[in-house]
Each structure stands twice: as C-alpha cells, then as structure tokens.
Amino acid sequence: MNNEFGIDLNKVSRDMHKNYNGIYLTDAEVSILKSNGFDINKYSSIKDLMFDLEDSLELEENEELEMILVNISEFNYYHNTNK
C-alpha cells in the first residue's frame, strides 16, 4: 500500500529508538498521526493513544491509522503484557 508519504506501511520496520512518553513509533507513524490531528506528546501511555485511535476509526475509516493501531497494539501485547 502506498500512501501520500510514498511509504509502504506494511514494510516499515519498527524503529524502536523513537520513544514518545513510553510509546515507540517510527518517524512515518509520527508523521501520519500528526497529519491526522494527533499530538503524540499529549499521550502518557500507549493505551491512551490506542483508545483515541479506536475512537477516531469509529467515526471515519482511515487505513493508515488502522495500520498504526495494529502496529502499536501488537507492540503493546508483546512488550507490556504478562504472559
């Protein structure tokens, strides 16, 4: 999938050094979130961001935001869930 940034989000590798208040995002994800009105610096947890993304997606379908939600949901599961 090519988007307006010319990036295939399915092939973007996780750039784990981009930490925003404990939320790890790639530069591409940050750019997409900002272009969709999300100020990532206001989120104190990954769950808060996930909640707002889910709310936004209930109102309007957005493939880029859906992909970001999937990525951070998977990251949260594998890194923040006791197994």
Secondary structure as UniProt FT lines:
FT   TURN            4..5
FT   HELIX           9..11
FT   TURN            16..17
FT   STRAND          19..20
FT   TURN            21..22
FT   STRAND          23..24
FT   HELIX           27..35
FT   TURN            36..37
FT   HELIX           40..42
FT   HELIX           46..59
FT   HELIX           63..80
//
